[in-house]
Amino acid sequence: MSTSSATVAGSPPPGAGSSGDINLSKKPRPAESAIKVLLATCALLSALISVGIVAALIDPVIDFFGQVPFGDYFALEGEYGVLPLINATMITTIIALLVAVPLGLGAAMYLSEYASPRARRILKPTVELLAGVPSVVYGFFALAFVTPTLLQDILSLDVGFTNMLAAGLILGVMVIPTIASLAEDSLSAVPMAMRQGSLAMGANRMQTTVRVVFPAALSGIAAAIVLGMSRAIGETMIVTLAAGNIKNFTLDPRDGAQTMTGFIANTAGGENPVGSVDYNMLFAVGMTLFVITLVINMVSIFIVRRYRQAY
């Protein structure tokens, strides 16, 4: 009787293989199939939108370069020279990164390594709230406070009403939530065992954070910085209001200069006839900005793949 019971108890359930494992590979899952189709559609739609953007830019760009030589476009001077716009864009972006990277990474390290759970629940949403402030509000804040009060009155700098320094500073404040949030997620993803091992060997918390946790999360941190850079390069309203609306090739951030996105905003809202050279330059600058952003994203992908660590 006991032998029979043991045989029955040890027998595989219906539908199981000889090893006793249940085979569910052929079980119908209509909901899972629908989700797969939906996700694939979203991925395909994203790719098609990018292709559509490029396709919309191609014809006006071809018409533009059919009338304006490449040498006149990639020039420091002239009506169609784009280098002053690129220069102003890079200067404001560098200033923004000088502000956002230290503050963003500092906030990320505090939230990940030092803050209590209660402080993290309060501070992280507070930092992320900065990302919800409209960029036009940031632009007016730069004009109303940063330039006249901070730069001119407090720091006594010789700056104009519009200048790249104020625009870059406010861009940095706007980018802080992007870098802080993504970097904090990367730091928090590092296994606790690595921290415990470092502390067990005599390292203090700061040494553990800087020499163990930070290098382990380097790929995610690099991606956060590059994403913040792309965010700063593509920002429009802040630089349109605070940086200036005149082409000016200068390396002095105290001067006003027009950026690429500022040029696009002003040209799109102007009275240039559709199909004219001035109107088509809008698309040429847009294509240049698209290529710059694409290169930055490719560099980001390379860095992430190069330094990614799996746990």
C-alpha positions in Angstrom: 0.0 0.0 0.0 2.8 2.4 0.8 4.7 1.5 -2.4 1.6 2.3 -4.5 1.1 5.6 -2.7 4.7 6.6 -3.3 4.3 5.8 -6.9 1.2 7.8 -7.3 2.7 10.7 -5.3 5.9 10.7 -7.4 4.2 10.5 -10.8 4.3 13.6 -13.0 1.1 15.6 -13.5 -0.8 15.5 -16.7 1.0 17.2 -19.6 4.4 16.9 -17.9 7.5 15.5 -19.7 9.5 12.6 -18.6 11.6 14.8 -16.3 8.6 15.9 -14.4 8.7 19.6 -15.6 5.4 21.1 -16.9 5.6 22.1 -20.5 3.8 25.4 -21.0 5.5 26.4 -24.3 2.4 25.6 -26.4 -0.2 27.0 -24.0 -2.1 29.8 -25.7 -1.5 33.3 -24.3 -3.5 35.8 -26.3 -2.9 38.6 -23.9 0.9 38.2 -24.0 0.8 38.1 -27.8 -1.2 41.3 -27.9 1.3 43.0 -25.6 4.2 41.9 -27.8 2.5 43.3 -30.9 1.7 46.6 -29.0 5.4 46.9 -27.9 6.7 46.1 -31.3 4.3 48.7 -32.8 5.6 51.4 -30.4 9.2 50.6 -31.3 8.4 50.7 -35.0 6.4 53.9 -34.6 9.3 55.6 -32.9 11.7 54.6 -35.7 9.2 55.8 -38.3 8.8 59.2 -36.6 12.6 59.7 -36.8 12.6 58.7 -40.4 9.7 61.0 -41.1 11.5 64.0 -39.5 14.5 63.4 -41.7 12.3 63.0 -44.8 10.6 66.3 -44.0 13.9 68.1 -43.8 15.6 66.7 -46.9 13.8 68.6 -49.7 14.1 72.1 -48.1 17.8 71.3 -47.3 18.5 70.2 -50.8 16.8 73.4 -52.1 18.8 75.5 -49.7 22.2 74.1 -50.6 21.3 74.4 -54.3 21.3 78.1 -53.8 23.9 78.5 -51.0 27.3 76.9 -51.2 28.5 74.8 -48.3 31.4 77.2 -47.8 28.9 80.1 -47.2 26.9 78.0 -44.8 29.8 76.7 -42.7 31.3 80.1 -42.3 32.0 82.5 -39.5 30.4 85.5 -41.2 27.7 86.2 -43.7 24.0 86.0 -43.8 23.9 82.2 -44.0 26.9 81.4 -41.8 25.9 78.7 -39.2 29.2 78.6 -37.2 28.2 81.5 -34.9 25.0 79.7 -34.1 26.8 76.4 -33.4 29.4 78.3 -31.3 26.7 80.0 -29.1 24.9 76.6 -28.7 28.1 74.9 -27.5 29.0 77.7 -25.1 25.6 77.8 -23.4 25.6 73.9 -23.3 29.1 73.8 -21.7 28.0 76.4 -19.0 24.8 74.4 -18.4 26.9 71.2 -17.9 29.3 73.0 -15.5 26.3 73.8 -13.4 24.2 70.6 -13.8 26.8 67.9 -13.6 28.3 68.7 -10.1 24.9 69.5 -8.6 23.1 66.7 -10.3 25.7 64.0 -9.4 26.0 65.4 -5.9 22.2 65.2 -5.4 22.2 61.7 -6.9 25.0 60.5 -4.5 23.3 62.0 -1.5 19.9 60.4 -2.4 21.4 57.0 -3.1 24.0 56.7 -0.4 23.3 59.1 2.5 19.6 60.1 2.6 17.3 58.2 4.8 14.2 56.6 3.2 12.0 59.4 4.5 14.4 62.1 3.1 14.6 60.3 -0.2 10.8 60.1 -0.5 10.6 63.9 0.0 13.7 65.2 -1.8 13.7 63.1 -5.0 10.2 64.3 -6.1 11.1 67.8 -5.1 14.2 67.7 -7.4 12.2 66.2 -10.2 9.7 69.0 -9.9 12.2 71.3 -11.6 11.7 69.3 -14.8 8.0 70.3 -14.8 8.7 74.0 -14.8 7.9 75.5 -18.2 11.0 76.6 -20.0 9.4 80.0 -20.8 9.3 80.6 -17.0 13.0 79.8 -16.8 13.7 82.3 -19.6 11.8 85.1 -17.9 13.5 84.2 -14.6 16.9 84.7 -16.4 15.8 88.1 -17.7 14.2 89.3 -14.5 16.6 87.9 -11.8 19.7 86.2 -13.0 21.0 89.0 -15.3 20.1 92.1 -13.4 20.4 90.9 -9.8 22.8 87.9 -9.8 25.2 88.9 -12.5 25.1 92.7 -12.5 24.3 93.6 -8.9 25.8 90.8 -6.8 28.7 89.6 -9.0 29.2 93.0 -10.6 29.8 91.5 -14.1 29.7 93.6 -17.2 26.9 91.7 -19.1 24.2 92.9 -21.4 20.5 92.5 -21.1 20.8 89.2 -23.0 23.9 87.1 -22.6 25.0 83.5 -23.0 26.1 83.3 -19.3 22.6 83.8 -17.9 21.1 81.4 -20.5 23.7 78.7 -19.6 23.2 79.0 -15.9 19.4 78.6 -16.2 19.9 75.8 -18.7 22.0 74.1 -16.0 19.3 74.4 -13.4 16.8 73.0 -15.9 19.0 70.0 -16.6 19.7 69.1 -13.0 16.6 66.9 -12.5 17.5 64.8 -15.6 21.0 64.1 -14.5 20.2 63.7 -10.8 17.2 61.3 -11.4 19.0 59.0 -13.9 22.3 59.0 -12.0 20.5 58.2 -8.8 18.7 55.2 -10.4 22.1 54.0 -11.7 23.8 54.3 -8.3 20.9 52.6 -6.5 21.1 49.7 -8.9 24.6 48.8 -7.7 24.3 45.7 -5.5 24.5 46.3 -1.8 27.1 43.5 -1.5 29.6 45.7 -3.2 29.1 48.4 -0.6 29.2 45.9 2.3 32.4 44.4 0.9 34.1 47.8 0.7 33.0 48.8 4.2 34.1 45.4 5.6 37.6 46.1 4.2 37.8 49.4 6.2 36.7 52.0 3.7 34.4 54.8 4.9 31.2 55.7 3.3 32.7 58.4 1.1 35.5 56.2 -0.2 32.9 53.5 -0.9 30.7 55.9 -2.8 33.5 57.4 -4.9 35.7 54.4 -5.5 33.3 51.5 -5.6 29.7 52.6 -6.2 30.5 55.5 -8.6 32.7 53.4 -11.0 30.2 50.5 -10.9 27.4 52.9 -12.1 29.6 54.7 -14.6 27.7 53.7 -17.7 24.4 54.9 -16.3 26.0 58.1 -15.1 27.6 58.8 -18.5 24.2 58.2 -20.2 22.6 60.6 -17.8 25.1 63.3 -18.5 24.8 62.9 -22.3 21.1 62.9 -22.1 21.3 66.2 -20.1 23.6 67.6 -22.8 21.1 66.7 -25.5 18.4 68.3 -23.4 20.4 71.5 -23.1 21.3 71.6 -26.8 17.7 71.2 -27.9 16.2 73.8 -25.4 14.5 76.7 -27.2 12.7 79.2 -25.1 15.4 79.8 -22.5 18.1 80.7 -25.1 15.6 82.6 -27.3 14.7 84.9 -24.4 18.0 85.1 -22.5 20.9 84.4 -24.9 20.1 87.0 -27.6 18.7 87.1 -31.1 21.8 88.4 -33.1 24.4 86.2 -34.7 27.6 86.9 -32.9 30.7 84.7 -33.0 32.3 85.3 -29.6 33.9 83.1 -26.9 32.9 85.6 -24.2 29.8 84.2 -22.4 29.0 87.7 -21.1 28.0 88.7 -24.7 24.7 88.0 -26.3 24.6 85.5 -29.2 21.9 83.6 -31.0 21.9 79.8 -30.7 20.6 77.3 -33.3 17.3 76.7 -31.5 16.9 80.4 -31.0 17.4 81.0 -34.7 14.8 78.3 -35.6 12.3 79.8 -33.2 12.8 83.3 -34.6 12.8 82.2 -38.3 9.7 80.0 -37.9 7.8 82.9 -36.3 9.0 85.4 -38.8 7.6 86.6 -42.2 10.0 84.8 -44.5 8.1 83.5 -47.6 7.7 79.7 -47.8 10.3 78.3 -50.2 12.7 81.3 -49.9 16.4 80.9 -49.1 15.9 82.4 -45.6 13.0 80.0 -45.0 14.9 77.0 -46.2 17.8 77.8 -44.0 15.5 77.0 -41.1 15.5 73.4 -42.2 19.2 73.4 -42.9 19.9 74.5 -39.3 17.4 71.9 -38.1 19.2 69.2 -39.9 22.5 70.3 -38.5 21.1 70.2 -35.0 19.6 66.8 -35.7 23.0 65.5 -36.8 24.8 67.0 -33.7 22.2 65.3 -31.4 22.5 62.0 -33.3 26.3 62.1 -32.9 25.9 62.8 -29.2 23.5 59.9 -28.8 25.8 57.6 -30.7 28.7 58.5 -28.3 26.3 57.9 -25.4 25.5 54.4 -26.7 29.2 53.6 -27.2 30.0 54.7 -23.6 27.2 52.7 -22.1 28.2 49.6 -24.0 31.8 50.1 -23.2 31.5 50.5 -19.5 28.2 48.6 -18.8 28.5 46.1 -15.9 25.9 43.4 -15.3 25.1 42.2 -11.8 
